[in-house]
C-alpha cells in the first residue's frame, strides 16, 4: 500500500465516514488467502530469496536447506561423545570459534540478513512442541519463589548408607522436678472457684433462669438481677452488692431486696449512706415496700446531712440514736399508709431495713449503723467474726435499748484492718446458722487489700443448701 493509499484509508476510517471506498490495487483475493493461510497453517517457513551481490562484492555460499523434522539430524553432535576442537584457520579468532567468523563473513557478503529459525521446529536452536514434552511449570510458593517438589519415592535415588560410629554413652542428666500444683489460694491473689459450701449441693441452679414478666405500661419498675457498687473515701473502701436469690431466679420472679448508695454534701462534711432492705418472698408487696422505705429514709438523711455530720464528729450518740429512730419511724409510717391504700395487711407491705452512715472526713472513724426488722451487722477483726446485733460489744459502751420496739442502733469507732459487714436477712441467716460461710469469708477477706467488685460479688454468692433468698450486703474495709 502506498503512502497516499494509507492516508486515504485512515481518513476513510476515522475522519470522513461518508467518503466513498477507495480500492487498493494490492488488496486482492489471493493476497488475503495467503495472509490467512500463514496464520492458520504450521508450514515450514519459505526459503528466503538469494541476495543479489553488489558490484565489487563476493557472492556468499548458499545457506544449507532446513532439515526435515521427521528425519534424524546426522550433523548434530552426539551428546555422549565429547566435542573435539578443530584447529582454527588463518585469521580466525580462537576465542569466538569458526561459527563466529562465518557469521561475520556472511554478514559482510549479504545485504539482507538471514531470517531467524522457527523455535517450533526441531533443530540446534529450538524444539518442536510435538517432539518434546514440555515439563509443567513448578507451582510458586507463597512468597513468589518456585517451590521445588520432591520426586516420588520410586524415582528417588537410594541414599548411600554410611556407617555410624558408636558414640560413647553419656550419663543421663537428672530431669528437673515438675512444678508443684498451685495451692488452693494462689499467692497472686486468685481465688478458688467454689460452687457451694457443704457436702450437699443447693436445690436450684447457680445461674439465672427465666426473666421476670414485664409490664409494658410500667417499665420504670423493672429491677435488674444484680446490682454492684463500690467507692473509696478517706480511710475506707466500700463494696456493695444485691443479688437475686436462687429461688427467684428459678421461678422467674423479680429481686425483692433493694440497695441504695448515696453521698450527701461535699468536702469533709459529706456523708455516705448505704441503705438496704429486704422483705419476705411470700409477701406480695415486699419489693415495692423495700424500695419505698429506702427512698424515704435516704431523703430525710440527705436533708439533715449537716446536723448528722456534726453529731457524728462530736460523738453525740444519744442525739444520733433519737434522730435516726425518728426518721425510721416516719418511713415505716408511710409504708403502713400505703398498705392501707392498696388494701394489704401491714405485714404484707413491709421490709427489713439496715442503714450505714460513713463520714468522708479521714479524721473521723465513727461508723453509725441503724435499722429494724430482718438483717444483720457483723465485724471481722483479727480474723474473727463478731455479731454486733444480738448483744453489745463488751469493749464498747452499749447504745441499744431493748425497749425501743426492735429499733437497732450502733455507733462504734473503727480500727485499721477492720471489716464491717451490713446485710439483709438472706445473707444474715446463713452467717449466723452456718459456720462454713463466715469461715470462708474470713479466709477470702484476710488480705490487706479489699477485693475488687467482681471478687466481692463472687464472695456474696457463696451458696449454702437451704438458703435461696435474695442477698444484699455492704462491706467496709478500714485502712
C-alpha positions as CSV (number, residue, x, y, z in Angstrom):
1,X,0.0,0.0,0.0
2,X,1.5,3.4,-1.0
3,X,1.7,6.4,1.3
4,X,-1.2,8.1,-0.4
5,X,-3.3,5.0,-0.1
6,X,-2.6,4.7,3.6
7,X,-3.6,8.3,4.3
8,X,-6.8,7.8,2.3
9,X,-7.6,4.7,4.3
10,X,-7.1,6.5,7.6
11,X,-9.3,9.4,6.6
12,X,-12.0,7.0,5.4
13,X,-12.0,5.0,8.7
14,X,-11.7,7.8,11.3
15,X,-12.0,11.3,9.7
16,X,-14.5,11.1,6.8
17,X,-17.1,8.4,7.4
18,X,-19.1,9.5,4.3
19,X,-16.2,9.1,1.9
20,X,-16.6,6.5,-0.7
21,X,-14.5,3.3,-0.7
22,X,-11.1,3.7,-2.5
23,X,-10.0,0.4,-4.0
24,X,-6.4,-0.8,-3.2
25,X,-4.6,-2.4,-6.1
26,X,-2.7,-4.7,-3.8
27,X,-5.7,-5.9,-1.8
28,X,-6.7,-8.9,-3.9
29,X,-8.3,-12.2,-3.0
30,X,-5.1,-14.1,-3.5
31,X,-3.3,-11.7,-1.1
32,X,-5.9,-12.2,1.6
33,X,-5.9,-16.0,1.2
34,X,-2.1,-16.1,1.6
35,X,-2.3,-14.0,4.7
36,X,-4.9,-16.3,6.3
37,X,-3.0,-19.4,5.3
38,X,0.1,-18.2,7.0
39,X,-1.8,-17.7,10.3
40,X,-3.7,-21.0,10.4
41,X,-1.2,-23.4,8.9
42,X,2.0,-24.7,10.6
43,X,4.1,-24.9,7.4
44,X,7.9,-24.5,7.3
45,X,9.0,-21.0,6.5
46,X,9.7,-20.3,2.8
47,X,13.3,-20.2,1.7
48,X,14.4,-16.6,1.6
49,X,15.4,-15.3,-1.8
50,X,19.1,-15.3,-2.5
51,X,20.6,-11.9,-2.2
52,X,21.9,-10.1,-5.3
53,X,25.6,-9.3,-5.0
54,X,26.6,-5.8,-5.4
55,X,29.3,-4.7,-7.7
56,X,32.7,-5.3,-6.2
57,X,31.4,-7.9,-3.6
58,X,32.0,-11.6,-3.5
59,X,28.9,-13.9,-3.6
60,X,28.5,-15.9,-0.4
61,X,27.8,-19.6,-0.4
62,X,24.2,-20.7,-0.4
63,X,22.7,-21.4,3.0
64,X,22.0,-25.1,3.7
65,X,18.4,-26.3,3.5
66,X,16.4,-26.8,6.6
67,X,16.4,-30.3,7.9
68,X,13.2,-32.4,7.8
69,X,11.9,-32.8,11.4
70,X,10.8,-36.3,10.6
71,X,14.5,-37.4,9.8
72,X,17.2,-37.5,12.4
73,X,19.8,-34.8,12.2
74,X,23.0,-36.6,11.4
75,X,25.1,-33.4,11.6
76,X,24.1,-32.7,15.2
77,X,26.8,-33.7,17.7
78,X,26.3,-36.7,19.8
79,X,25.9,-35.7,23.4
80,X,27.7,-38.9,24.6
81,X,30.9,-38.1,22.6
82,X,32.9,-35.1,23.8
83,X,33.4,-32.4,21.1
84,X,36.8,-32.1,19.5
85,X,38.4,-28.7,19.0
86,X,39.3,-28.1,15.4
87,X,42.4,-26.0,14.5
88,X,41.4,-22.5,13.6
89,X,42.3,-21.3,10.1
90,X,44.4,-18.3,9.4
91,X,42.8,-15.1,10.6
92,X,40.2,-16.8,12.8
93,X,39.6,-15.8,16.4
94,X,40.3,-18.8,18.6
95,X,38.0,-17.5,21.3
96,X,35.0,-16.9,19.1
97,X,35.4,-20.1,17.0
98,X,34.7,-20.8,13.3
99,X,31.0,-20.1,13.6
100,X,31.5,-16.5,14.7
101,X,33.9,-15.9,11.7
102,X,31.4,-17.5,9.3
103,X,28.6,-15.3,10.6
104,X,30.8,-12.2,10.3
105,X,31.7,-13.1,6.6
106,X,28.1,-13.9,5.8
107,X,27.0,-10.5,7.1
108,X,29.7,-8.8,5.0
109,X,28.7,-10.6,1.8
110,X,24.9,-10.3,2.1
111,X,22.7,-7.2,2.0
112,X,19.6,-8.9,3.7
113,X,20.2,-10.7,7.0
114,X,19.1,-14.4,7.3
115,X,15.7,-14.8,9.0
116,X,15.8,-16.4,12.5
117,X,14.9,-20.0,12.8
118,X,11.5,-21.1,13.9
119,X,11.6,-22.2,17.5
120,X,8.8,-24.6,16.9
121,X,10.9,-26.7,14.6
122,X,13.4,-29.2,15.8
123,X,17.0,-28.1,15.5
124,X,20.0,-26.8,17.3
125,X,18.3,-23.6,18.3
126,X,14.7,-24.7,19.2
127,X,12.5,-27.6,19.9
128,X,9.2,-28.9,18.4
129,X,6.2,-29.0,20.6
130,X,5.2,-32.3,19.0
131,X,8.6,-33.9,19.6
132,X,9.5,-32.8,23.1
133,X,7.2,-33.0,26.1
134,X,7.4,-29.6,27.9
135,X,7.6,-30.1,31.7
136,X,4.9,-28.2,33.6
137,X,5.9,-25.1,35.4
138,X,6.6,-25.7,39.1
139,X,4.0,-24.1,41.4
140,X,5.1,-20.8,43.0
141,X,5.4,-20.7,46.8
142,X,3.6,-18.1,48.9
143,X,6.3,-15.5,48.5
144,X,6.8,-15.9,44.8
145,X,9.7,-18.3,44.8
146,X,9.3,-21.6,42.9
147,X,8.7,-24.4,45.2
148,X,10.8,-27.4,44.4
149,X,8.8,-30.6,44.8
150,X,10.3,-33.8,45.9
151,X,10.3,-36.6,43.3
152,X,8.1,-39.7,44.0
153,X,9.5,-42.2,46.3
154,X,10.0,-44.7,43.5
155,X,12.2,-42.3,41.5
156,X,14.4,-41.2,44.3
157,X,17.9,-42.3,44.3
158,X,18.8,-44.5,47.2
159,X,20.9,-42.6,49.7
160,X,24.2,-44.1,50.5
161,X,24.2,-45.7,53.9
162,X,27.1,-44.5,55.9
163,X,28.4,-46.5,58.8
164,X,27.7,-44.7,62.1
165,X,30.5,-44.8,64.6
166,X,29.4,-45.9,68.0
167,X,29.1,-42.9,70.3
168,X,30.3,-43.1,73.9
169,X,27.4,-43.4,76.3
170,X,26.8,-40.3,78.3
171,X,25.5,-40.2,81.8
172,X,21.8,-39.4,82.0
173,X,21.2,-35.9,83.1
174,X,18.7,-35.6,86.0
175,X,15.4,-34.1,84.9
176,X,14.1,-31.0,86.7
177,X,11.3,-31.9,89.0
178,X,7.8,-30.9,87.8
179,X,6.4,-27.8,89.4
180,X,4.2,-28.5,92.3
181,X,0.4,-27.8,91.8
182,X,-0.7,-24.4,92.8
183,X,-2.3,-24.3,96.3
184,X,-6.0,-23.6,96.7
185,X,-5.2,-19.9,97.5
186,X,-2.6,-18.8,94.9
187,X,-0.1,-16.2,96.0
188,X,-1.0,-14.0,93.0
189,X,-4.4,-13.2,94.5
190,X,-6.5,-15.7,92.5
191,X,-9.4,-17.2,94.4
192,X,-10.5,-20.8,94.2
193,X,-13.8,-21.5,92.4
194,X,-16.3,-22.7,94.9
195,X,-19.7,-23.9,93.6
196,X,-21.2,-24.3,97.1
197,X,-20.3,-24.8,100.7
198,X,-21.0,-28.1,102.5
199,X,-21.5,-31.6,101.3
200,X,-25.0,-31.1,99.9
201,X,-25.5,-29.1,96.7
202,X,-28.2,-26.4,96.7
203,X,-31.5,-27.3,95.2
204,X,-31.5,-24.6,92.5
205,X,-29.0,-23.8,89.8
206,X,-26.4,-21.1,90.4
207,X,-27.1,-19.0,87.2
208,X,-30.2,-17.0,86.4
209,X,-33.1,-18.8,84.7
210,X,-36.2,-17.1,83.4
211,X,-36.6,-13.4,83.4
212,X,-39.5,-11.8,85.3
213,X,-42.6,-10.8,83.5
214,X,-42.6,-7.1,82.5
215,X,-45.5,-4.7,82.3
216,X,-45.3,-2.6,79.1
217,X,-47.1,0.3,80.9
218,X,-44.7,0.4,83.9
219,X,-41.2,-0.3,82.6
220,X,-39.7,2.1,85.1
221,X,-40.2,-0.5,87.8
222,X,-38.0,-3.1,86.1
223,X,-35.4,-4.4,88.6
224,X,-32.1,-6.0,87.4
225,X,-31.0,-9.4,88.6
226,X,-27.8,-8.0,90.2
227,X,-26.6,-4.6,91.4
228,X,-23.0,-3.8,92.2
229,X,-21.5,-0.7,93.7
230,X,-18.2,0.5,95.1
231,X,-16.4,3.6,96.4
232,X,-13.3,4.8,98.3
233,X,-13.4,7.7,100.7
234,X,-10.9,8.8,103.3
235,X,-9.5,5.7,105.0
236,X,-12.1,3.1,104.0
237,X,-13.2,1.2,100.9
238,X,-16.8,0.4,100.2
239,X,-18.2,-2.6,98.4
240,X,-21.9,-3.3,98.0
241,X,-24.0,-5.9,96.0
242,X,-27.6,-7.1,95.7
243,X,-28.2,-10.4,94.0
244,X,-31.5,-12.2,93.2
245,X,-31.9,-15.4,95.1
246,X,-31.7,-18.9,93.5
247,X,-35.4,-19.5,94.2
248,X,-36.5,-16.2,92.5
249,X,-34.2,-17.0,89.5
250,X,-35.7,-20.4,89.1
251,X,-39.3,-19.2,89.3
252,X,-38.8,-16.1,87.1
253,X,-39.6,-13.7,89.9
254,X,-38.0,-10.2,90.4
255,X,-35.5,-9.4,93.1
256,X,-37.2,-8.2,96.3
257,X,-34.1,-6.8,98.0
258,X,-33.3,-3.2,97.4
259,X,-29.9,-1.4,97.6
260,X,-29.3,2.4,97.7
261,X,-25.9,4.2,98.0
262,X,-25.6,8.0,98.1
263,X,-23.2,10.7,99.1
264,X,-24.7,13.9,100.6
265,X,-22.6,17.1,100.8
266,X,-19.2,18.0,99.7
267,X,-15.7,18.2,101.3
268,X,-15.0,16.7,104.7
269,X,-18.6,17.4,105.9
270,X,-20.1,14.9,103.4
271,X,-21.8,11.7,104.5
272,X,-22.0,8.4,102.6
273,X,-25.2,6.5,103.2
274,X,-25.8,2.8,102.4
275,X,-29.4,1.7,102.8
276,X,-30.6,-1.8,102.1
277,X,-33.9,-3.5,102.6
278,X,-35.4,-6.9,102.0
279,X,-38.9,-8.4,102.5
280,X,-40.4,-11.8,102.9
281,X,-40.7,-13.5,99.5
282,X,-44.2,-14.6,100.4
283,X,-45.3,-11.0,100.9
284,X,-46.9,-9.6,97.7
285,X,-45.7,-6.1,98.2
286,X,-42.2,-6.8,99.6
287,X,-40.4,-5.4,96.6
288,X,-42.2,-2.1,96.5
289,X,-42.0,-1.7,100.3
290,X,-38.2,-2.2,100.3
291,X,-37.7,0.4,97.7
292,X,-40.1,2.9,99.3
293,X,-38.6,2.7,102.8
294,X,-35.0,3.1,101.5
295,X,-36.0,6.1,99.4
296,X,-37.9,7.7,102.3
297,X,-35.1,7.3,104.9
298,X,-32.4,8.4,102.4
299,X,-34.3,11.6,101.5
300,X,-34.7,12.5,105.2
301,X,-31.0,11.9,105.9
302,X,-30.0,14.0,102.9
303,X,-32.0,16.9,104.2
304,X,-30.4,16.5,107.7
305,X,-26.9,15.9,106.4
306,X,-25.1,18.8,108.1
307,X,-26.6,18.1,111.6
308,X,-25.9,14.4,111.4
309,X,-22.3,15.0,110.3
310,X,-21.7,17.4,113.2
311,X,-23.2,14.9,115.7
312,X,-21.0,12.0,114.3
313,X,-17.8,14.1,114.6
314,X,-18.7,15.2,118.1
315,X,-19.6,11.7,119.3
316,X,-23.2,12.6,120.4
317,X,-24.6,9.1,120.2
318,X,-27.9,9.9,122.0
319,X,-28.7,12.6,119.6
320,X,-27.9,10.3,116.7
321,X,-29.9,7.5,118.1
322,X,-33.1,9.5,118.6
323,X,-32.8,11.4,115.3
324,X,-32.3,8.2,113.2
325,X,-35.1,6.4,115.1
326,X,-37.4,9.2,114.3
327,X,-36.5,9.2,110.6
328,X,-37.0,5.4,110.5
329,X,-40.4,5.6,112.2
330,X,-41.6,8.1,109.6
331,X,-40.5,5.8,106.8
332,X,-42.4,2.9,108.2
333,X,-45.4,5.1,108.8
334,X,-45.6,5.8,105.1
335,X,-45.5,2.0,104.4
336,X,-48.5,1.4,106.6
337,X,-50.4,4.2,104.9
338,X,-49.5,2.8,101.5
339,X,-50.6,-0.7,102.6
340,X,-54.0,0.7,103.6
341,X,-54.4,2.3,100.2
342,X,-53.6,-1.0,98.4
343,X,-55.8,-3.0,100.7
344,X,-53.0,-5.1,102.0
345,X,-52.1,-6.1,105.5
346,X,-49.2,-4.3,107.2
347,X,-47.1,-7.5,107.3
348,X,-47.7,-7.9,103.5
349,X,-46.3,-4.5,102.7
350,X,-43.1,-4.2,104.8
351,X,-39.4,-4.9,104.6
352,X,-36.4,-5.1,107.0
353,X,-34.2,-2.1,106.9
354,X,-30.4,-1.6,107.5
355,X,-28.6,1.7,107.2
356,X,-24.9,2.7,107.5
357,X,-23.5,6.2,107.8
358,X,-19.9,6.8,106.8
359,X,-18.2,10.2,107.2
360,X,-15.9,11.3,104.4
361,X,-13.6,13.1,106.8
362,X,-10.5,10.9,107.1
363,X,-10.0,12.1,110.7
364,X,-13.4,10.7,111.8
365,X,-13.5,6.9,112.1
366,X,-17.0,6.7,113.7
367,X,-19.3,4.3,111.9
368,X,-23.1,4.5,112.6
369,X,-25.4,1.6,111.9
370,X,-29.2,1.5,112.4
371,X,-32.3,-0.4,111.2
372,X,-35.1,-2.7,112.1
373,X,-36.5,-6.0,111.0
374,X,-34.6,-8.8,109.3
375,X,-30.9,-8.2,108.6
376,X,-27.6,-8.3,110.4
377,X,-24.4,-6.4,111.3
378,X,-21.1,-8.2,111.6
379,X,-17.5,-7.2,112.1
380,X,-14.3,-9.1,111.1
381,X,-11.5,-8.2,113.4
382,X,-8.2,-10.1,113.8
383,X,-9.6,-12.9,111.6
384,X,-12.7,-13.4,113.9
385,X,-16.3,-12.5,113.2
386,X,-18.4,-10.6,115.7
387,X,-22.2,-10.4,115.6
388,X,-22.9,-6.8,116.7
389,X,-26.7,-7.0,116.8
390,X,-27.6,-9.8,119.3
391,X,-25.8,-8.1,122.2
392,X,-23.5,-5.1,122.8
393,X,-19.7,-5.5,122.4
394,X,-18.3,-5.6,125.9
395,X,-15.3,-3.5,124.9
396,X,-17.6,-0.6,123.8
397,X,-20.4,1.2,125.6
398,X,-23.9,-0.1,124.9
399,X,-26.1,2.1,122.7
400,X,-29.1,-0.2,122.2
401,X,-32.2,-0.2,124.3
402,X,-34.3,-3.4,124.1
403,X,-37.4,-1.3,125.0
404,X,-37.2,0.5,121.7
405,X,-39.5,-1.8,119.8
406,X,-36.9,-3.6,117.7
407,X,-35.0,-0.5,116.5
408,X,-31.3,-1.2,116.4
409,X,-28.6,1.4,116.7
410,X,-24.8,1.1,117.0
411,X,-22.1,3.7,116.7
412,X,-18.5,2.4,117.0
413,X,-15.0,3.6,116.3
414,X,-13.3,1.5,113.5
415,X,-9.8,0.2,113.8
416,X,-7.3,-0.2,111.0
417,X,-7.8,-3.7,109.5
418,X,-11.5,-4.0,110.5
419,X,-14.1,-5.2,108.0
420,X,-17.7,-4.2,108.7
421,X,-20.5,-6.2,107.0
422,X,-24.1,-5.0,106.8
423,X,-26.5,-7.4,105.1
424,X,-30.1,-8.3,104.6
425,X,-31.8,-11.3,106.0
426,X,-30.9,-13.5,103.0
427,X,-27.2,-13.3,104.0
428,X,-27.5,-12.7,107.8
429,X,-29.3,-16.0,108.4
430,X,-26.6,-18.3,107.0
431,X,-23.9,-16.1,108.6
432,X,-25.5,-16.9,112.0
433,X,-26.6,-20.5,111.3
434,X,-23.9,-22.0,109.1
435,X,-20.3,-21.9,110.3
436,X,-18.8,-22.7,106.8
437,X,-19.9,-19.3,105.3
438,X,-18.3,-17.0,107.9
439,X,-15.2,-19.1,107.8
440,X,-15.0,-18.9,104.0
441,X,-15.5,-15.1,104.0
442,X,-12.9,-14.7,106.7
443,X,-10.3,-16.6,104.6
444,X,-11.2,-14.6,101.5
445,X,-11.0,-11.3,103.2
446,X,-7.8,-11.9,105.1
447,X,-5.7,-10.0,102.5
448,X,-4.7,-6.4,103.4
449,X,-6.2,-5.1,100.2
450,X,-10.0,-5.2,99.8
451,X,-11.4,-7.4,97.0
452,X,-12.5,-5.9,93.7
453,X,-16.1,-5.5,92.6
454,X,-16.1,-8.8,90.8
455,X,-14.4,-10.7,93.6
456,X,-16.8,-9.2,96.2
457,X,-19.8,-10.2,94.1
458,X,-18.5,-13.8,93.9
459,X,-18.0,-13.8,97.7
460,X,-21.6,-12.7,98.4
461,X,-22.8,-15.6,96.2
462,X,-21.2,-18.4,98.1
463,X,-24.2,-20.7,98.2
464,X,-25.3,-23.0,101.1
465,X,-28.1,-25.5,100.8
466,X,-31.3,-24.3,102.3
467,X,-30.7,-20.6,101.8
468,X,-32.1,-19.4,98.4
469,X,-33.4,-15.9,99.2
470,X,-32.1,-12.7,97.8
471,X,-28.8,-11.5,99.2
472,X,-27.8,-7.9,99.7
473,X,-24.6,-6.9,101.5
474,X,-22.4,-3.8,102.1
475,X,-18.8,-4.2,103.4
476,X,-16.4,-1.6,104.6
477,X,-12.6,-2.2,104.7
478,X,-10.7,0.1,107.0
479,X,-7.1,1.1,106.0
